[in-house]
Amino acid sequence: AVSQDMLDALDRPAFNNSKRWVRLRRVKAVYYRLLGKVYGWCGRRHDVVMANSSWTRGHIQQVWGRGALLAYPPCGAMKGITRKETGKVTVLSLAQFRPEKDQMKQLEAWALLPPETRRKAKLVIAGAVRHADD
């Protein structure tokens, strides 16, 4: 996600903003804004959006221009949320793959769902990594 903090930091070097990129801040600003537009466009095309924190819900509201259900695990997320065309639920977990994110816990939690619930749904875990250690 592109945040205002990222745009504000373009003028000063940091661990993820080398001196070279400070000199090319206009290029990076255009890239961030373009990425933000695509991110917002994608975010506005979902039937249901859930956030796991009030900060994330506020970010979704600001960037996507829509609300999100606030869900603190464990929650009854499977009740009443179905895709109209298929009657199936797709649960999408989108995050960086990093050790501290512990996506394995999601798979373990999914395995604990009753089989009849899992048959009505699909879990999709997607994301990216920073480097080979992730």
Residue pairs with C-beta under 8 A, 6 or more apart in sequence:
1 39
1 59
1 63
2 32
2 33
2 35
2 36
2 39
2 63
3 59
6 32
7 29
7 32
7 33
9 17
10 17
10 21
10 22
10 25
10 28
10 29
10 32
11 22
11 25
12 22
13 19
13 22
21 28
36 63
39 63
40 63
40 64
40 65
43 49
43 60
43 63
43 64
43 66
44 64
44 65
44 66
47 81
47 83
47 84
48 69
48 81
49 60
49 64
49 66
49 67
49 68
49 69
50 68
50 69
50 70
50 71
50 77
51 57
51 59
51 60
51 68
51 69
51 70
51 71
52 70
52 71
52 72
52 73
53 70
54 70
56 68
57 67
57 68
57 70
60 66
60 67
60 68
61 67
61 68
71 77
73 109
74 109
77 91
78 89
78 113
78 117
78 120
78 121
81 89
82 88
82 89
82 120
83 89
83 90
87 120
88 120
88 121
88 122
89 120
89 121
89 122
90 121
90 122
90 124
91 121
91 122
91 123
91 124
92 124
92 126
93 103
93 106
93 123
93 124
93 125
93 126
93 127
94 126
94 127
95 101
95 103
95 127
96 127
96 128
96 129
96 130
96 134
97 103
97 127
97 128
97 129
97 134
98 129
98 130
98 134
99 134
103 125
103 127
106 123
106 125
107 123
107 125
110 118
110 123
113 121
